[in-house]
Amino acid sequence: MTNPTTRRGFLRGGAALAAAGWTAGAGGWVLRPDWANAQAGAIKVGIATDITGAIAPSGNANWQTAQFAVKAINDAGGILGRPIELFLEDTASDPGVAVGNVRRLIQQSEVDVVLGGITSAMREAIKNPITQRGRTLYIYPQLYEGQECTPHLFCTGPTPAQQCARLIPYLIKEKGFKRFAMPSANYIWPQLLNKWARKVIEENGGEVVMEDYFPLDQLEYSATISRIMSENVDHIFNTVIPPGLQAFQKQLFEAGYYDKGGQTCVYFDENTVNYVAPRELEGVYSCLDMFHTIDDPTTKALIEGYNAMWPGTPYQFTAGSASTGMYRGIKLYEQAVIATNGDLARDAVSEAMNSAAIAEGPGGPAKVIAGTGHVEMNMYIAQSVGGKWEIISSESAVPPQECA
């Protein structure tokens, strides 16, 4: 994988945006609708995601998904006859860089809503510039650790209850895994998710043998992996993220652990091959709101439409890299604006978002649970086998269990 933090990676990202019709502005990018008289009445949607940086494969999937969703809305006549104009800023996998760039969305582009952020550290960095100082609606599309109850902030990805409440009991009771290790990146998502997961593990008769935290750019894991092997860990609950993920997975595979135990990583999906080799995904479990293998006509049509719009792209429309949450967030926002009869004021749209729902979407229908800022959605447990994610079980309309 080309290092997207380099200047060459930046230039390639810019070339891809230009080829897709985006125009470079004062530091960011804008995609204007095709309508001849659109600019005066356009609804301005801001996207803040990682065009460059360690998590760029996920971020590039996000802006492509946003463009895919918005094109469908605009092609159908916009929202109440008004087109959507997209504005894009690079968060660069760096919260410090992101804050200044996100302020441009608010202060210069004057967007009506911001969608984006992948890591929870990024969300924490940009949420106040958006919701408080910027007085703008914010939609966070990624799976995360829960406990985000900020007014005018809506989370459209899965929560710990949606991902782990059924997955962990399955691993213990059906697969027989008892001794867990938790190698983790050292930031808020792994810290809080591990706390939640440990409770479920212990309630179901399992044991957490080790819980270690590493800098995000850690490249040496031999001591940790040696301990995993010697302590007879039979399952790894992995929350290491890029750029450290690549080294961890490679070293774990080369140590022979895959012949000894299992592994779960709840953001692993079809896009993960942009970070690690396919052989290092074999047998891994995940629980997400969509996999490409689910038998759902709407999901299949969305994947086909996305692939037709972005032929040959390495950045796939997936759940673990927040694309499903991005699509879901845009469509829920569309429904909220319809409910306000086109009033784009933050308070009005935020109130309407409280009851927003879509009958069809990636993985199935979704609706915001009033007063929580979180979304009920279908969830799927899957295992990576031979390069595909095989569905083990599914559950409809799983509640988020947050902020109630």
N, C-alpha and C positions, 0 to 999 in steps of 0.2 A: 504494500500500500504506500503510495506517495505520501510523504509527510506534509500534511496540509498547513503546518505552521510556517513553512518556508515561503519565500517570496514566489517561487514557482507555483506552489500550491495556491497562493492568493490569486495569482494571475490566471490560473486555470479556473478557479471559482468565478472570477469576474468574466472570463470568456464564456463560461457556461451560462451565466446570467444574461449576458448580452445576446447570446444566441437564442435564448428563450424569450427575448423581447423586452428585457428590463433595460432601463436607462440609468446610468450612473448620475447621482446627484451630489450634494454637498456631504460626501462621506458615505452615503447609503445608496439605495437603489429604489426605483419606482417603476411600477408596471401599470400603465394607464389602460383603461378599457378601450375597445375598438370603436365605441360609439362616437359619432362625430361631435355631438354636443354634450359629451358625458362629464367633462371636468367640473362644470359648475355645480352639478347636483350629485357628485359621486360620494359614496360612503367610504371613508378612509380607514382601511384596516392595516395595522402595523404588525409586522412579523419580526421578532427578535430571536435569532437562532445562530448556530455555529456554522458559518460558511467556511471558516478556517479553524485550526486548533485541533486538539486531540480527539474531539468528539464530532469532527466535521462530517463523517459519513452519516451520522444521525441527523445533524443539522441540515445537510443538503437534502436529505429525504423530506425534511419538514417544509422547507420552502417550496420544493416541488409539489408536495401534497397541498399546500396552501394555494398554489397557482392552479392545480388540478381542480380543487373544490370551487374556487372562485370563478374559474372559466365556465364550469357547469351552471353556476348561478347566473352569471352574466349572459350566457347563451340562452338561458330561459327567460330573460327579461329583467334580470337584476332583482333587487328587493323592493317591492312596491314600485317598480318602474325605475329605480335608481341603480346605476351600476356600482360595483365595488372597485375601488382603486387600491392597489397593494403597495405598501412601503416596506422595505426590508433593510434591517441593520444587522451587521455581523457582531455576535456576542463573543466570537473568537475563543471559546472555551476558557475565558478569562473574565471573572466577575468584575475586576477592576476596569478592564477595557469596556465591558458591556454597559456599565452605568452611564458613561458619557454618550455612548452610541444610542442607548435607549432614550436618553433625554432629548436627542434630536428628533426621535419619533414624536415625542410629546410637544416640544417647544417649537420646532421648525415645521415638521410635517403636519402637526396638529391632528393626529389620527383620532378616530372615535373609539378604538379598542386596540389593545395590544395582545397578541398571542405569541407564546414562545417561552424559551428557557428549557433546558434539558435536565441538568443537575439541580438538586435542591439548593446547593450553594449559589447557583445562578439565580434561582427564584428569589432567594433571600436577599440577594444583592439588588435586584431590579424592582422588586414589588413596591417598595416605598416611593421611589421616583415615579412610578406609574400611578399607584392608587392614592397616595397621600399628597405628595407635592404636585403631581401631575393631574390629580383628580380625573383619572381615566380608568375605564374598565379593563381588567386584566384577566386573561384566560390562560391557565397553565396546563399544558397538554400531556405531561409525562406522568407515568406511574411514579409513586413517591411514598414517603414514610408516614404520611398522615399528619394530623394536628395543625393543618393550615386553615385557620378560621378567620382570615382577614376580610373585612367588608369589601365588597366590589371585586373580589378575587374568586374565580371559579376554577375548580380542578376537574379536568375532563379525562384524566387517566385513572387507572386502578389504584386502590388503596391497599394497605396491608391486609385488612379483613377480606377484601375481594381476592387477593392473590394467595394468601397463606392459610386461611382458616380451613380450607379443604385440602390443599396441597400437602401440608405437613402431616396431618393424620393419615393421608394416603401413603406417604413415604414410610411412615412408621408401621402402620397396621397392615398394609397390603404388600409392601416391599421388604419389610423387616429391618429397615435401617434404624439403628438405636443410638449410635455414637456419632455426634455431629461436631464438625469444626466450622468456625466462622471466620475465614480470612476476609479482611474488609479494608476498603479505602477509608481514610480518616476524615470523614465529614458527616454532615447531619443525616443523610439518607441511610447509610449503613448503621450508624449509631442507634437511631430510633427504630429502624426496621428490625435489627438484631434483637433489641429489647422485646419487641412484639413477638418475633419468631421464637425466641428462647422460651417465653411463657407457654406458647402452644406446644413446643417440643416437650417440655417438662410435664405439661398437663396430659400428654398422650403417652407418657412412659419412656420418652427418650432422654438423652443426656447431652449437654454441650460440653465437650471435652476441652475445647480451646476456642478463644475469641481474641483475635489479634487485629490491630489496626496499623495501616501503612500509609506513608505519603502517596499521593496520587501518581507520582512519577517513579515509584519504587521499581527497580529492575532486578533485584536479587531476592529470591524467595527460598533458597536451598535449605536454610535452617528451619523455616516454617514447614516446608514439604517433608523434610526428614522427620520432624515431630509428628506430622499427620500420619506418616507411615508407621512410626514406632508406637504411637498411641492407639493403633488399630481403629482409626477413624473409619467408619463405613459410609459416611455421607458428608459432603462438603456443601454448606450453604454459602455460596460465593457472592460477595458484594464488592469485589475489586472491580475498578472501572479503568478504561483507557486513560493514560497510556500504560499504566502498570499491568493491565489485564493481559496484554499480549505476552509479556514475559512470564506471568504466573501460569497461564494455560500451557505454554510450551514446556516449562520446567515440570509442571505436574504430569504432563503426558510422558515426558522423557524419563521420569522417575518410576513409571510403571503403575501409577495409582489407578488408572482406568481399568486394570485387570483385578483390582482389589475392592473398589468401592464405587459409589455413585456420586453425582454432583447435581446441585440445583443452582440455577442462576435466573432470577425472575425477570431479567430484562433481555435474556437471550431469545433471538428470533431469527427470521430469514436474513436479516441485515447483518447479523453477527459475523458472517464470513468476511466482512470488510475489516475485521479486527483480528480474528484468529483463524487458524487453518481448520478446514472441515473435520479433519481427523480428531481435533481437540474438542469438537462438539458432540461426538458420537456418544449416545447414551445419556446426555444431559437432560434434566427435566426443567420445564418452565411452566408458568401459569400466567396467561395473558388474556386480553379481551378479543384477540383475533390471531389466528394462524392461517396461512394460505391454504391449508388442507381441510378447513371446516366446510361442511356441506351446507352452504347458504347462498342462494342465488344472488342476493344483493352484494355480498362480499366478493363473490367471484366476478361480478360485473364491474365492481369498483377496481379490483386488481387488474382486470383486463383493460379497463379504460385508462388507468394510470400508466400501465406498460405501453399502451398505444401512444399516449402523449409523450412518454419518455422512453423510446425504444432503446434497448441496450444499456440502460442506466444501471450502475452498480448499487444505487441508492434506492432500495425497494420500499414499497408501501407496507409498513409493518407496525406492530404494536409496541415492541420493546424500545423502539427508538422514537416514540411519541407521534408517529404519523397518524395513527388512528385517533389519538386525542386531539391532534390538530384538525383533522377533518371533522370530527364530532363537535369540536368547539366552534368552528365556523358555521356549521349547520344549526347548532343551538342558538348562536348569535343571530343568525338569519331569522329563526322563529321568534326570538325575543323582539327584534325590530318590527317584524310583522305585527306582533301583539301590541306594540306601542303606537301602531299606525304611522311609523316612520319617525317618531321622536327619538333622536339619537343622544339625548342627554343621559349622562352616566346613571343617575339615580333612576330614571324611568326604565332604561334597558336592564339595569341590575335587578329591579323589581320583577320585570318580565322574565328574566333568566331563571328566577326561582321556580317557575312552573314550566320552563321550556322542555320540549320533548321532541324526539324524532322517531318515526315509526320504522325507519329503515336506516341502516348505517353499517360501518365495518364491524363484523361480529354479531350484528343484530340491533334491535332498537335500544334507545337510551333515553333517560329522563333525569333532570335535575331534581334531587330531593329537596323540597322547599325548606329554606332556612339553614341549609348545610353547606352550600357552595360545592357540593359533590354530586356525582352522577351514578345512578343505578345502571348496570350493564350486564351483558352475558359474559361468563368467564369460562376458560378452557384450560385444562391440564394437558400437557403434551410432552413427548419425549423425542429427541432428535435421533432418527434412525436412518442411516444410509443417505444423509443429505436432506431429509424431509422431516417435518415435525408431525409425528403421528399423534392424533388426538386420543387421549385415554378416557377423558370424561368431560362433560360440559354441564353448566348450570345456568338457567335463565334468570334474568332480573335480580342479580346479586346486589344487595344493598351495600353502600360504602361504609356505613357505621362510623361516620365522622361528624363532628361539630353539631350533633343533635342536641 
